[in-house]
């Protein structure tokens, strides 16, 4: 009986606040209507979509697209979303608010013909109160315009539309304000932890309300470990904020190795009844930075082995599915990263949720630039009017995430060297510190250009807790000598400087880590990371002329999720798990490759080089062993050291002959590990490998399926470029098809599509019905491959 009683009470409490995923039931249309008059009002001009939705990724790239190379030559424009809904009588005298996690960009919202909200910044989450314009007991029409027509407006692929999830909140007029609970660790030791719980209650009623606040804290096992409360009174139309401190015994600190989450259950009582309840996950952990001890998490020094990540998901475009965000974190963790910088905008909440659960540290970044725009139509147009609201939205929304350990207020701002930039830097940091003082503030800053004196940036860096250096590795030592209290992080670094950046962080406490550009290949910023064939002019990516490139190839991980050899080298240098890897420098046809700091000479992890028989190939062995031995078809070719003095790398010149190339890691004279590359023969079959064979039938879950062309022995054929067609039988849909080829002009929805270097990625999106789904892949000259995916009820 007691269990039933408790269940009924919890149900009654939960009923006070209704939160509904509002991702289905939308109609979409492209057109240039304005002021709430969407084009093509007749029903047959609209099509049904389920959010999150990015319409740009649905179309092929075009050389004439106004987004140009920065936007990946993708098509943009103006899109309209419509949702017709009933407002039941139970909503009378309730507060009805819609939450948009992100709309790109220049969003407008209309309800029943009335303009009720707008938000220019495409990366901000925001709430819109529908209450004043609802027709209770009748039909209602919500229109949302996403205007991405003014181009160019971003330096990377942005996507277009309502690309993040939407929720509806139905509450009492007296309720916890949006993002109104903040749980911060103020003291942590082995025996106990103190957390400060701050709650803001909004009174949307017409009369003053007496309030009683209570927060119950539960540990990861669901046991109550603390309870705090407060009393107060909120005037009509006003907010009331109260804070209390709780002490938790035997804490379980959050860290990348132990991502332990607690929960704070906050209840608001007014007039003798519980009127609202919200649940806030949080972690107990502390962050401190100093030049003497570096970055400390929970009192222990930790180096940030980080990477920059943009928000797109390759074949999915910008659509922020929770599973896609989670997979991104899984890929980063598997590659050895312990940190990510959200370059250069607030990320999806689902990304931070995954970082919390899986243990990835985050530098949460607000803006790419400030008032001085980098593109004619970028955020600089709105900066003066909107930066306070957008910065507040990021900090208020993300401050309970234990994964967020640094706030970044900008990147390579054009004002960085002048008085206006200094004024803005101080204004931004002051604004953050009014909301949250538990995390350091930084920004990514590059040099002053030719003839610019670097030391002119000292006042700007003094505004921050951590100086973020973009590609300024050579300045660390001199700056420390001049300003010994400065804490430095490489907010961006070149792929070619992996060892040097590790050495700087390893040798000096004041250098707290490195964020390589970039962790994962991404759409837009076309051509960065490309390698130019011999004789072809090297064109910088910001100078244009990169067509048909539509993406950036500078990542450790390619667009399908495959780790490149440079990723394995980084992991070995940072000593984060791997000990041995082998790759081969691709021979340049008739000369030398044209490279850049973002694009070293290409290396590939295979031993299939038909047409180069007898030609010496450079074989790179990355190792954390004393020495490595290299064998070809069982014959020892040589042994070389791979210590720190050799930057954990040995290079052998090997005349190519098909067969088995094998490296052995040697410690104290003994071979302890082997890594082999085997020559592939002719393509024989396809292989489909899903990341998960069972997913939820909720219309949102995804299965990422790696497609490979194999020879008869199961070796991937790197020369394979088959056109593969995919069919689905069952309650699911193909959400995207892609390869790592960033010059492919086909749409990511095209079917069939060619594999690249023997590999592709297919993304299956669950429907809303349970059942089995059969995915079949077929290609000319190869037998079909298939597997069965299970859609499990989400109820």
Steps between C-alpha positions, in 0.01 A plus 500: 500500500781740585655454155165567330445811712844635413434433132173691511662797674781513241245486220304786655814708537611433146157599370561855623744554211433340164796483261425363155742431215359700212709353219222340298192649335686772308454605138779666301516725195770700326415855399551870552185594690527756779316632805334170574365458149665175401507417128264244360241492776314219323566164661657331197792745493629375837666172589512324832832503689613375837744715694790547524507607136769653278378572148840601361646150537215357292628668184812450288780752521518768231797703381271804477356472852511836682643328808827458306779278626461606863150357495610199300318615184174379654169662412327715762203740473186547711304213646167491678372255761135470599339307780125493552392393848211504742529689829294289745285653772750366757745767380275779623677701772823317420828629358574347158856551376682353202873431520714515186849355543617665181370644172738603225459787462322835546197318636151647515206347687130570443200358685156540347631781280667699780877549500614382841879451482819525297857383547775584254781283643465153358679325787305632798234306685197709593149484643183657359189557711194393301251572779372848403408394147359151554145413402407278792263226392563567131740460210833684499761551231866552582728626222878513518719665240869411469666761280840386382484694176751779569830341400773449591433515873720228648856372454390133501191297412213621715204302372158659457178466696382370837804279525476428872210350700194689623304452824176636642482590870161531668523628858321693768549878482732467800781276385875454491635745245662361184848375595410621848689244712877520547689240704864594554772322693660744743725262696616145441712264707512126556245502784239748379397751239310828529263595221317829463147467362361819348141502379315772310121487497298704250155627593293533185180549698309816574552501877789458740582144599646362818760234418656201668796346316645157565783319322573134562839375384538135406817306430563288188315209661191717558545530877426830668821654633393857582200729518490882509219755491411868500196725544411815314249708314483592132321810373277459193704495183824480699764241586609379843846346555614306804819308576594238755803281563488124544773269629536154348703233678730256319477676164558331166680769295431536129798453267565365149591165657202497740216707348270468801177701498279609789148643471338801662119478520360848559139552609311826525203532734257787492164527672565172680544294179792386290475708185820401323782247502819484294786252502858621446782252438838624621845378599707587803837627384728802528708682240802719568775642279837648592838540335657300782279191481318539168147371456369318805189286508394406852835623629709286264699634203370383164615581147232571240550270202242680292359550155287763330161378378236665285134417550422310179475122473616450142221322308240629749607860455425713805205291622569448870370152572587394854652174375717686248629726777568199721684321220717807444607488864564126473724558197695773678550288810606196294758718321660595832359849543397603850375844397321683219459864407160585351638709219362758469154501653289349778442132424189288508386420857508133400873529431560628852271233646714238328821665623360486854408131474811381316761729654627760252617844614364798306610852414158652434531784248254782440606680181734482203544875491366812664379826350740505204359242264701241309222458243257764374197345675648326805431557870685833497184654353311428823780488755433830680130430541510129578827392661371531859195283437696244300785478750251470785320221314819298463616538860158453661424198284838327537619589850377176661698280263805365686668440164516875435824617659581813297290782356632653178366838391642515150739392230755700300299817548590779259496752788753304703771764480304820554317685776158385383607138528634553850171661603300211355723237663449650845126540443464135398703361789317719751170377364601135540631552852169648609341165420781251568831538681585128511673478162787687333432725201711498184495585129692371199733775375741508209779745420489856374611422147801639322660779698260461791660491842387189690543665839222745408267211582613485864215721629247283313639177647496661844120515477488119498596227745662293223674636191387304196774495234405412143806372310747687720706211634827688462395772745442284809845520658563871438154593623547299817827677567334838448174414680567202730144486637335459159320169446512389135297251298550425132141572399590408142809320372623352175487130419871526421582606858370199690826418675603860564170588664512187714854589607399855590214378719701210641797718594323806640222522756392839367407342163185311595434320172447496127190509277597388151329641192312282459381185672254397226461590133205733445285662234584848378828693517563317176849382427672548835707188555514404133828398344587632155643272230849583366498799269161629613501847665443495875195714573423596859154394604392854588595621152224301331534298183460168679209358296407211490617468860206558733659415835804504723741205495714614793347269761655212688177312421337495157136567416405132540656471846822328389813603683779616272863406571558843652240419764689187602826696509343765725365235734843336522682831556258597778532145639126454529469130429652392170863394469552405134371596156624484140422720200647554154572831332299517179739542204452828315455465123811654346614739770423609853167561667395858565432515873401747772524500881144361505588237239826308537600257227226237467550165672268202482472191715512233229754298300326490163702705251447335162718657232778592745670159517868539584459871569626614843211608723537688829353289779427689822487309827356681803599344827523537877756218509878532530550378144296354215583226253349491153434181305384442143366154426684368805839653415646746751571831327648685794462632854484866604451690827167676566566685823420860578823600327351362175159656576359147539536435129724300268503518121616209282553503124348177368491391132137406444413135463153359568447295812514568872674802649538463875647712779600367841532712812810413698555568869812385684596297195171310488225529239177570689252612233453471123307709247449378144383635164401243236472554124144482372409299192200550269167617647286199596222611732337774704491514879246694707595573861245690712609679814185360666265225389212611721364854518191668641192537283457864600552676166830641629743215557769417245719211394829590331595227254853478364513365143822337378613333179707194592712249314457124541712507817302777670752779431361843409580588137625861512466551123131401495259771387186295433164670470289337770122507522322458834145379565306481824216264578321592822405798720809717450650745251838586354611822670823546307762327286854623493866432444821675598531648149451873546505561124198278428226720354206270574249585767535320831151370427598360159456124461709333361827663606861405443722370774833676550816298560278199550280649770172690555253580777124444497281647774166335574238701686242313705131538433241514775395134479672196646611225265787374292675685220714338233770715342633369168802635314565408138774596255587388146715190499460423869246286686248700707562542872231540762434508869195525723450793734252475786272793586400467864200669657598820679196488729 
